[in-house]
Every structure is written in C-alpha cells, then in structure tokens.
Amino acid sequence: MKKDVLLVLVNMREKSAEKVQKILTGWGCLIKTRLGLHAGTLENCSDSGLIFLELVGEKENTWNSAANSIFYPV
C-alpha cells in the first residue's frame, strides 16, 4: 500500500500558525490525516513545530502545488 506524506517544519510557530492553518484548510480535501507536534507545554512552549500530513488523490502535481503554497505562500 502506497502512502504519500508531507512533513512541514514550522518555525516562529506563534507568529505563523494562523497563516499555516488557513493554507492547510484550503487544501483540506487532499489531506486525509493531519497531526501537529511541538515540544513543551504552557509557559515552556517551543517556537517550532512539526506537522505530519497524509495526502490523498492521484495527481502528484496537485500535491506539489499544495506543498508550494505552504512553503512559498503568496
């Protein structure tokens, strides 16, 4: 069984989280699984995080477009 995943490292998490969430929501029909991880809790929350995405669909160029919009937003 083939699985297509995309890992996104988010730096400056508190500053960029809203923009990243909007981009991911826009590509929601391509995302089967979405899991966000970051170190720390409450007052000791880290400023970077990792997002694991399991992608669905058959068009690789569509996934590339989704990835580009995450990494190089307009």
N, C-alpha and C positions, 0 to 999 in steps of 0.2 A: 504494500500500500504506500503510495507516494504522499508525502506531506510537504506542504510549502509553508515555510515560516519566515518571518521577518523580525529581527531584534532591533529595537530602537533605543539607543542610549540618549537620555535627555539630560542635558546639563542646565544649570540655572533653573532647576525644576519649578521653584515657586514663581519665577518670572514668566516662564514659557508654558506652564501647564495648561492654561486656558486655551492658548492657540493650538497646542498639540491636540487637546481634546476635540476642538472644533474640526480640525483636519481629519482625525480618525473617525469622527461621527459622519463626516461627508463621504467617507469610503466604507461605511458600515456594512453595506451589502456584500463586500468582499472579505470581511473579517468574520471568521467563524468563532475564534477564541481570542480573547484579549485579556492579558494579565499584566498588571503593573507591580513592580517591585522596587523598594528603596530601603536603605538601611536606616536604622534609628526610629525613635518614636517621640511624640510630643515635642519637648523642648530641644531634643537632640536629633532632629530630623535632618537627613542628608540633603544636599543641594543637587544631587543627581539621582537618576532613577533609570530602570531598565523596563522596557515594555516588550512583552512577547506577543506576537501576532501570528495566528494560524490563518492563512489565506485560503479562500476557495475560488472556484472558477477555473477556466481553462486558458485564458488569454494572458500569456506572460507579459505582453506589452502593457496590459491594464495594470498589472501588479507593479511594473516599473513606473508607470505614471503615478500610482498611489505612493510608492516609495519616494519618488522625486518630490511630490508635493509635501511630504513630511520633512525631508532633508533640505529642500530648497523652496520654502514657501514664498509665494509672491507677495 
